[in-house]
Amino acid sequence: MLIADAHLDLAWNALTYERDLQLPVHVIRQIEAPMTGKGRAMNTVALPDMHRGRVFLSFATLLARASGRPAPGIEYGSMAQAHAIAKGQLAYYRALEQQGEVRVIETVEQLERHVAEWSALTPTPLPQGEEQGVRVPPLGFVISMEGADPITTPDELAYWHEMGLRLLGPAHYGPNRYAGGTGTTRGLTEGIGPALLREMRRLGIALDCTHLSDEAFWEAVRVYDGPLLASHQNCRAIARMQRQFSDEQLKLIIARGGVIGASFDVVMVRDGWQWAAMNNLTEPNPVLMREVVDHIDHVCQLAGNADHAGIGSDLDGGFGREQSPRDLDTIADLQKLAGLLAERGYGQDDIEKIMFRNWVRFLRAILRRRTHVKDD
């Protein structure tokens, strides 16, 4: 079955960890075996494994913070530095595109061709390269930005849109120039925060609500009346921490036609886990993929259907196997999710919606949008 994953920090991984993502996951693990540091030799994502698991479409992020909270490899001293780093990450995606590994999808016509090409393939797992004499299509990337720190002013957003940006989450961890993020109680920054959202609306860039503080979330959805998503977001009703969304927040995204992508970071899956504990595990992580299904099912129950749940794995998002479900070795194991959903009583049509069709539908809607300015 095809899979769409709404959140992968691919360029950040390749450039920060110096990983060649054109190599298979297990080869990268061998290379990193002598290395120390969180996630080393525990990686789960690489392009060949995405092919093997039919992860044909993903939201590929640009990620560079300038929030004033120290974090090696992700936090920079100024927005100008964050801007430069994000441009380098975008250049990485374009280099992969030039090599024929991926295609960056910017229009609905490109999306339709990509879906048709992959849908025509045999349903068996795919290696990278040739399969039965047929060239395997490139992977599809839709460019997203996690945290708006690289955007030095709202007026600059038009440049990023021209470069391919189609989805934007204003905040990440901590505060930034535009909004309060995870771990804060800050709302939108007066003046510049709403201005960024209005420019997003004008350009047709979708608002990714993930990582917004509760205060910023409710302010943002009042200012921005365009398409909403939560790319990698679990349910506070199950895992009680601010990083998750309340039922009221999830219902608002559902009511606005959005999709919520389930994250596979185990801290966000099971109640009571803390990120610091992940650095001190002395036995295998006990969380299983079926617990991710609990979050997917919760979204479906809130919606009354399966039209608003999807995958936003965040695999290798600053962690590796040690912080992923125990029964997931590589991203190709996302295929197991279909069977777990079937065990919960989901039918084939609903399983396909959750695995990829909901995200394809969402992208069709946002890529068709024309430039529009909301009247003040």
C-alpha positions as CSV (number, residue, x, y, z in Angstrom):
1,M,0.0,0.0,0.0
2,L,1.2,3.5,-0.7
3,I,2.1,5.7,2.3
4,A,2.2,9.5,2.7
5,D,4.2,10.7,5.7
6,A,3.6,14.4,6.6
7,H,6.7,15.0,8.6
8,L,10.3,13.9,7.9
9,D,13.3,16.1,8.8
10,L,15.3,14.6,5.9
11,A,17.7,17.5,5.1
12,W,18.3,18.3,8.7
13,N,19.3,14.6,9.2
14,A,21.5,14.5,6.2
15,L,23.4,17.8,6.9
16,T,23.5,17.8,10.7
17,Y,24.4,14.1,11.2
18,E,26.3,14.0,7.9
19,R,24.3,11.0,6.8
20,D,24.2,9.9,3.2
21,L,20.4,9.2,2.9
22,Q,21.0,7.6,-0.5
23,L,22.5,4.6,1.4
24,P,20.2,2.1,3.0
25,V,19.5,2.5,6.8
26,H,21.5,-0.6,7.8
27,V,24.6,0.6,5.9
28,I,24.3,4.0,7.6
29,R,24.1,2.1,11.0
30,Q,27.3,0.3,10.1
31,I,29.1,3.6,9.3
32,E,27.9,5.1,12.6
33,A,28.6,2.1,14.8
34,P,31.8,3.6,16.2
35,M,30.1,7.0,16.8
36,T,28.6,8.3,20.1
37,G,25.7,10.6,20.6
38,K,21.9,10.4,20.6
39,G,20.5,8.4,17.7
40,R,23.8,7.4,16.2
41,A,23.6,3.9,14.6
42,M,19.9,3.9,15.5
43,N,18.6,5.7,12.4
44,T,15.4,4.5,10.8
45,V,15.0,6.6,7.6
46,A,16.8,6.6,4.2
47,L,15.7,6.9,0.7
48,P,16.1,3.2,-0.3
49,D,14.0,2.2,2.8
50,M,11.3,4.8,1.8
51,H,11.2,3.1,-1.6
52,R,11.0,-0.3,0.0
53,G,8.2,0.8,2.2
54,R,6.3,2.6,-0.6
55,V,6.6,5.9,1.3
56,F,6.0,7.6,-2.0
57,L,5.1,11.1,-0.7
58,S,6.4,13.0,2.3
59,F,6.4,16.5,3.7
60,A,10.1,17.3,3.7
61,T,11.1,19.9,6.3
62,L,13.3,23.0,6.5
63,L,14.4,23.3,10.1
64,A,16.6,25.9,11.7
65,R,15.8,27.7,14.9
66,A,16.8,31.1,16.3
67,S,14.7,31.1,19.4
68,G,17.4,31.9,22.0
69,R,17.3,28.4,23.5
70,P,20.6,26.5,23.1
71,A,20.4,23.3,21.1
72,P,23.5,22.1,19.1
73,G,22.9,21.5,15.5
74,I,19.4,23.1,15.4
75,E,19.7,26.5,17.2
76,Y,21.4,29.5,15.6
77,G,22.3,32.9,16.9
78,S,20.2,35.0,14.5
79,M,17.4,34.7,12.0
80,A,20.0,35.5,9.2
81,Q,21.9,32.3,10.2
82,A,18.6,30.3,10.3
83,H,17.7,31.7,6.9
84,A,21.1,30.5,5.4
85,I,20.8,27.1,7.0
86,A,17.3,26.6,5.6
87,K,18.4,27.6,2.1
88,G,21.1,25.0,2.4
89,Q,18.6,22.3,3.4
90,L,16.4,23.3,0.4
91,A,19.5,23.1,-1.8
92,Y,19.9,19.5,-0.6
93,Y,16.4,18.6,-1.7
94,R,17.0,20.2,-5.1
95,A,20.3,18.3,-5.5
96,L,18.5,15.0,-4.9
97,E,15.9,16.2,-7.5
98,Q,18.7,16.9,-10.0
99,Q,20.0,13.3,-9.5
100,G,16.5,11.9,-10.1
101,E,16.1,10.6,-6.6
102,V,13.1,12.8,-5.7
103,R,10.7,15.2,-7.3
104,V,9.7,18.4,-5.4
105,I,5.9,18.8,-5.8
106,E,4.7,22.4,-6.1
107,T,1.5,22.1,-8.2
108,V,-1.6,20.0,-8.3
109,E,-0.7,18.8,-11.8
110,Q,2.7,17.5,-10.5
111,L,0.9,15.8,-7.6
112,E,-1.6,14.0,-9.9
113,R,1.1,12.7,-12.1
114,H,3.1,11.5,-9.1
115,V,0.2,9.7,-7.6
116,A,-0.8,8.1,-10.9
117,E,2.8,6.9,-11.6
118,W,3.1,5.3,-8.2
119,S,-0.4,3.8,-8.2
120,A,0.4,2.0,-11.4
121,L,3.2,0.0,-9.8
122,T,3.0,-3.5,-8.4
123,P,1.9,-3.5,-4.8
124,T,5.0,-5.6,-3.7
125,P,7.8,-3.9,-1.7
126,L,10.1,-1.9,-3.9
127,P,13.9,-1.7,-4.0
128,Q,15.5,1.5,-5.2
129,G,16.2,1.5,-8.9
130,E,15.0,-1.1,-11.3
131,E,12.1,-3.5,-10.5
132,Q,11.2,-6.1,-13.1
133,G,12.7,-3.9,-15.9
134,V,10.6,-0.9,-14.8
135,R,12.2,2.2,-13.4
136,V,10.9,3.0,-9.9
137,P,9.6,6.6,-9.8
138,P,11.3,9.2,-7.7
139,L,10.0,9.9,-4.2
140,G,7.7,12.9,-3.9
141,F,8.6,15.7,-1.5
142,V,6.4,18.7,-0.6
143,I,8.4,21.3,1.1
144,S,7.4,22.3,4.6
145,M,9.1,24.6,7.2
146,E,9.1,23.7,10.9
147,G,9.4,27.0,12.7
148,A,9.4,30.3,10.8
149,D,12.8,31.5,12.1
150,P,14.4,31.4,8.6
151,I,11.8,33.9,7.4
152,T,13.4,37.2,8.4
153,T,10.2,39.3,7.6
154,P,6.7,38.4,6.5
155,D,7.4,40.0,3.2
156,E,10.1,37.5,2.6
157,L,7.6,34.7,2.6
158,A,6.9,35.3,-1.1
159,Y,10.5,34.3,-1.9
160,W,10.2,31.0,0.0
161,H,6.9,30.3,-1.8
162,E,8.6,30.9,-5.1
163,M,11.3,28.4,-4.0
164,G,8.7,25.7,-3.4
165,L,7.4,26.2,0.2
166,R,3.8,25.0,0.5
167,L,3.3,24.4,4.3
168,L,4.5,26.3,7.3
169,G,4.4,25.8,11.0
170,P,5.2,29.2,12.6
171,A,6.8,27.8,15.8
172,H,8.9,24.9,17.1
173,Y,10.1,24.4,20.6
174,G,10.2,27.6,22.7
175,P,9.3,31.1,21.5
176,N,10.4,32.8,18.3
177,R,9.9,36.1,16.5
178,Y,6.4,35.2,15.4
179,A,4.7,33.0,18.0
180,G,5.0,30.9,21.1
181,G,5.8,27.2,20.6
182,T,6.0,24.0,22.6
183,G,6.8,24.7,26.3
184,T,5.6,28.3,26.3
185,T,2.4,30.1,27.1
186,R,3.0,32.9,24.6
187,G,0.5,33.7,21.8
188,L,1.2,35.4,18.5
189,T,3.7,38.2,18.6
190,E,1.8,41.4,18.2
191,G,1.9,42.8,14.7
192,I,4.4,40.5,13.1
193,G,2.7,37.2,14.0
194,P,-0.6,38.0,12.4
195,A,1.2,39.6,9.5
196,L,2.9,36.4,8.7
197,L,-0.4,34.5,8.8
198,R,-2.0,37.0,6.5
199,E,0.8,36.6,4.0
200,M,0.5,32.8,4.3
201,R,-3.2,33.1,3.4
202,R,-2.4,35.4,0.5
203,L,0.1,33.0,-1.0
204,G,-1.9,29.9,-0.3
205,I,0.6,28.4,2.2
206,A,-1.2,26.0,4.6
207,L,-0.9,26.5,8.3
208,D,0.7,23.6,10.2
209,C,-0.6,24.1,13.8
210,T,1.9,21.5,15.2
211,H,4.1,23.0,18.0
212,L,2.0,26.1,18.5
213,S,1.3,26.8,22.2
214,D,-2.3,26.7,23.2
215,E,-2.5,30.4,23.3
216,A,-0.8,30.8,19.9
217,F,-3.0,28.1,18.4
218,W,-6.3,29.8,19.3
219,E,-5.1,33.2,18.2
220,A,-3.7,31.8,14.9
221,V,-6.9,30.0,13.8
222,R,-8.8,33.2,14.4
223,V,-6.5,35.2,12.1
224,Y,-5.9,32.6,9.5
225,D,-9.0,31.2,7.7
226,G,-7.1,29.0,5.2
227,P,-6.3,25.3,5.3
228,L,-5.1,23.8,8.6
229,L,-3.2,20.7,9.3
230,A,-1.3,19.2,12.2
231,S,1.6,17.4,10.5
232,H,2.9,15.4,13.5
233,Q,0.6,15.6,16.4
234,N,-0.8,13.2,18.9
235,C,-3.7,13.4,21.4
236,R,-3.5,15.0,24.8
237,A,-6.4,12.8,25.9
238,I,-4.0,9.9,25.7
239,A,-0.5,11.4,26.3
240,R,-1.1,14.2,28.7
241,M,1.5,16.9,27.9
242,Q,1.4,20.3,26.3
243,R,3.0,19.1,23.1
244,Q,-0.2,17.2,22.2
245,F,-3.5,18.8,21.2
246,S,-6.7,18.8,23.3
247,D,-9.8,17.3,21.8
248,E,-11.1,20.9,21.3
249,Q,-8.1,21.7,19.2
250,L,-8.3,18.5,17.2
251,K,-12.0,19.1,16.6
252,L,-11.3,22.6,15.3
253,I,-8.8,21.2,12.7
254,I,-11.3,18.5,11.7
255,A,-14.1,21.1,11.3
256,R,-11.9,23.1,9.1
257,G,-11.2,20.1,6.8
258,G,-7.7,19.4,8.1
259,V,-5.7,16.3,8.7
260,I,-3.8,15.2,11.8
261,G,-0.7,13.1,11.3
262,A,0.2,10.6,14.0
263,S,3.7,10.9,15.4
264,F,5.8,7.8,16.2
265,D,8.0,9.6,18.9
266,V,7.2,7.3,21.8
267,V,7.3,10.3,24.3
268,M,4.2,11.5,22.4
269,V,2.6,8.1,22.2
270,R,2.4,6.7,25.8
271,D,1.4,8.8,28.8
272,G,4.1,9.5,31.4
273,W,7.2,9.3,29.2
274,Q,9.8,12.1,29.4
275,W,12.3,13.0,26.8
276,A,15.2,12.9,29.3
277,A,14.4,9.2,30.1
278,M,15.2,8.3,26.5
279,N,18.9,9.0,27.1
280,N,19.0,6.5,29.9
281,L,17.2,3.4,28.7
282,T,18.7,0.2,30.0
283,E,16.2,-2.2,28.2
284,P,14.3,-2.2,25.0
285,N,11.7,0.5,24.6
286,P,8.4,-1.1,25.5
287,V,6.1,1.1,23.3
288,L,4.5,-0.7,20.3
289,M,3.0,0.6,17.0
290,R,-0.4,-0.5,18.1
291,E,-0.3,2.4,20.7
292,V,0.1,4.8,17.8
293,V,-3.1,3.4,16.4
294,D,-4.8,4.5,19.7
295,H,-4.1,8.1,18.7
296,I,-5.3,7.5,15.1
297,D,-8.4,5.9,16.3
298,H,-9.1,8.8,18.8
299,V,-8.9,11.3,15.9
300,C,-11.3,9.1,13.9
301,Q,-13.7,8.9,16.8
302,L,-13.7,12.7,17.3
303,A,-14.4,13.1,13.6
304,G,-16.9,10.3,13.3
305,N,-15.0,9.0,10.2
306,A,-11.5,8.3,8.9
307,D,-11.2,11.4,6.8
308,H,-8.9,13.4,9.0
309,A,-6.3,11.0,10.3
310,G,-2.9,10.3,8.7
311,I,0.7,9.6,9.3
312,G,3.3,12.2,10.4
313,S,5.9,9.9,11.8
314,D,8.7,12.3,12.6
315,L,11.1,9.3,12.5
316,D,14.7,10.3,13.0
317,G,13.4,13.7,14.3
318,G,16.4,14.1,16.6
319,F,16.1,10.5,17.8
320,G,16.3,7.0,16.4
321,R,15.1,3.5,17.2
322,E,15.6,4.1,20.9
323,Q,12.7,6.6,20.8
324,S,10.6,4.8,18.2
325,P,8.1,1.9,18.7
326,R,10.0,-1.3,19.5
327,D,8.4,-3.1,16.5
328,L,9.6,-0.6,14.0
329,D,13.1,-1.1,12.6
330,T,13.0,1.2,9.6
331,I,10.5,3.5,8.0
332,A,9.5,0.6,5.7
333,D,7.8,-0.9,8.7
334,L,5.1,1.8,8.5
335,Q,3.4,-0.8,6.3
336,K,2.6,-2.7,9.5
337,L,0.1,0.0,10.3
338,A,-2.3,-1.2,7.7
339,G,-2.6,-4.6,9.5
340,L,-2.9,-3.0,12.9
341,L,-5.8,-0.8,11.6
342,A,-7.5,-3.8,10.1
343,E,-7.3,-5.6,13.5
344,R,-9.2,-2.6,15.0
345,G,-12.0,-3.1,12.5
346,Y,-11.0,-0.5,9.9
347,G,-12.0,-1.4,6.3
348,Q,-9.8,-1.2,3.3
349,D,-11.1,2.2,2.1
350,D,-10.6,3.8,5.5
351,I,-7.1,2.2,5.9
352,E,-6.1,3.7,2.5
353,K,-7.4,7.1,3.6
354,I,-5.2,7.0,6.8
355,M,-2.2,5.6,5.0
356,F,-2.1,8.1,2.2
357,R,-5.4,9.3,0.6
358,N,-6.2,11.9,3.2
359,W,-2.9,13.7,2.7
360,V,-3.3,13.5,-1.0
361,R,-6.8,15.0,-0.8
362,F,-5.4,17.8,1.5
363,L,-2.6,18.6,-0.9
364,R,-5.0,18.7,-3.9
365,A,-7.0,21.4,-2.0
366,I,-4.0,23.6,-1.1
367,L,-2.1,23.3,-4.3
368,R,-5.2,24.4,-6.2
369,R,-5.6,27.5,-4.1
370,R,-5.2,30.9,-5.8
371,T,-3.5,33.9,-4.2
372,H,-6.0,35.6,-1.9
373,V,-5.8,38.3,0.7
374,K,-8.3,38.2,3.6
375,D,-10.0,41.5,4.2
376,D,-9.2,43.1,7.5
